[in-house]
Amino acid sequence: MNYRFAHRSALILSALFCLETILLITDHPLISTIDHTVIGSVQAHITPFKTSLAKSFTFLANVPSLSIIMLFFSFLIYRISRRPYEALWFLFHQAIGAGAVNGLIKLFIARKRPTILRLDDIGGYSFPSGHTMGAAICYVTFALWLYHYYLKSQSSSTRKIQASSSIYYRIFIAISFLLVFAIAWSRIYLGVHYPTDVLAGGFLGFAWVIIAFRSREWPFLTNKLKKRSL
């Protein structure tokens, strides 16, 4: 990973999230303009098929579904790497990022959900989107982990020969990003989130993905996880 690029990306994403939060708290008209414009476009043509599709995407990021998927991914990480601390690292960032951080911010901002055209019933606060943030942290982190593990597992003598097969890992990463965007779209389409909610969830989620990968190489963290997993 290009560390300088990663640091800058995480900083930019975090700054965008903070800026959006400030605009929301100060009731800046830009927020309502974005929300009404995008909602009007996304919900302009509601059909039974699109509603079923949106509910299917949103199901993949519900708390029960995502919890099971996180545990399954953690198991796969352990089976592939044979390193328990790698699986613990994955679970740790899922619980803190997708769970604690998102929940605390929602309680602090306390933004109510849209009520214009609701196609799904859900409670709680709206900002930032937990589905979008959780999907980014879970699916993208796992896809990136697979790709980086693949690169590290190739010796210098075979890397050139097997370089062509890395395209499949890149496709998997692309699919994980597309899945996050599809889930974000579903939250707007179903009328349970404002567009700025899912945008904030994306900013924070992708920033957390970068932080998660950088933390894999923090000695004090990896050493502790290794000791606990022994």
Secondary structure, 3 states (H helix, E strand, C coil): CCHHHHHHHHHHHHHHHHHHHHHHHCCCHHHHHHHHHHHHHHCCCCCHHHHHHHHHHHHCCCHHHHHHHHHHHHHHHHHHHCCHHHHHHHHHHHHHHHHHHHHHHHHHHCCCCCCCCCCCCCCCCCCCCHHHHHHHHHHHHHHHHHHHHHHHHCCCCCCCCCHHHHHHHHHHHHHHHHHHHHHHHHHHHCCCCCHHHHHHHHHHHHHHHHHHHHHCCCHHHHHHHHHHHC
